[in-house]
C-alpha cells in the first residue's frame, strides 16, 4: 500500500512538473529565448562577407547582358571585388529585382537585404495567421523563431520571399474565391509563375492546382512561365538560350555545391546524392549518386498523398504540397526548410482546436528546438532539420503514430474553408 501511494505521489509530482513547464509565462520566455538563439548568428554575418547575397548583388550588375546567368563572369567579378564566391542559379528576372540594391555599396546592400527578407518573413506570418486560424503574435514569433528561416535571411538567401508568395497563393486559392472570381485565379496563377524564379518553388503550387482541377490557375501559371522566359531573354541581353547557360552553370558547380553544403541536405534526393557509387563527376544537378532512389521514395509518398490533397482544406493542402516539395526537392539545403512553416502552422492550428494537449505542445516544442540545431549538421555530417522535413507529411495527414485526436484533421479546416 505504501509503495502504491509513493508511486501515485511520484506520478502526480511528475505530471505537476510537466504542467508547470507549460505555463503561459514560461512559454513566453521560451519563445523569446528561441527567437534570440535563431538570430544570434547575425553577429558573425558581416565577418563572413554576408555569405550568399553576393550572388544576387553581382548578378544584378550583369542585368541586360548574357553574363547574368553565366558562372565564370559572376565568380570572377566576385573574386575581383573580394566578395564570397557564390554562383547565381536563378532566372534572369530575379536578378532584375536586385538591381536597386546594386546601386549601394555592398555592405549596405547586404544589410538592406536582411531587412527586406525579414520583413517578407513577418508579412508572410501576418497574412498566414488568419488563414490558419492562429493569433497574429503567435504566428510572427513562431516564424521568427524557426531556425531555417533565420538561416535563409542571415545567409543572404531569399526563401522568405518565396514563403510570402506561397502564402499569397494559399489565400488566393482558399474558400470559393478561386471558383467565383477570375481575379483570385489570376493571382494564384501569376504567383505560381513568379515562384518559378526557382522552379522547385513553383512545382508544389502547380501540382496542387492540377490535383484540385483548377484549370484557370493552371493556364495562367503556364502563361506566366512563358512570360518568365521572355522577360529573361530581355534581362539576358537578348540571349534566347539563357536556360541552357543556366543549366551549364548548375552542372559545373553542382559537385562543389554538394561537397560543400551536403551536410545541410533536407530532401531525400539531396541526402542520397551524397552516396557515390563511383568517381565523382559533373553529373546533371540533382542526379548525383543515389539521388534517383530519393526521387522514387519521395514520389511514392507523394502519390499516397494525392487523394487527401484533393479533399483537404486549402491551407492544409498548401502545407502538405510544400512539405512534399521539400521532400523531393533536388539539392535542397537547410534554409529551404523555411517552406516548412505552413506545416508547422497546421500543427499549431490543430493543437489550438484540440485545446493544446501535451503531446501537441511537445511536438511543436521539439520541432522548433530541432530548427535551432541546424548548424550541428556541420559537425555530425547531417542536419537534424531533416527529421521534421521527412515526418511532416505524416504529421499533417495524421498517420500513425501522429493520428489526429479530437476529429479528423484532414477534413477539418483550421481557417477559411476549402476550395
Buried (B, 14 or more C-beta within 10 A) or exposed (E): EEEEEEEEEEEEEEEEEEEEEBEEEEBEEBBEEBBEBBBEBEEEBEEEBBBBBBBBBBBBBBBBBBBBBBBEBBBEBBEEEEBBBBBBBBBBBBBBBBBEBBEEEBEEBBBBBBEBBBBBBBBBBBBBBBBBBBEEEBBBBBBBBBBBBBBBBBBBBBBBBBBBBBBBBBBBBBBEBBEEEEEBBBBBBBBBBBBBBBBBBBBBBBBBBBBBEBEBBBBBBBBBBEBBBEBBBBBBBEBEEBBEBBBBBBBBBBBEBBEEBBBBBBBBBBBBBBEEEEEEEEBEBBBBBBBBBBBBBBBEBBEEBEEBBEEBBBBBBBBBBBBBBBBBBBBBBBBBBBBBBBBBBBBBBBBBBBEBEEEBBEBBBEBBBBBBBBBBBEEEEBBBBBBBBBBBBBBBBBBEEBEBBEEEBBEBBBBBEBB
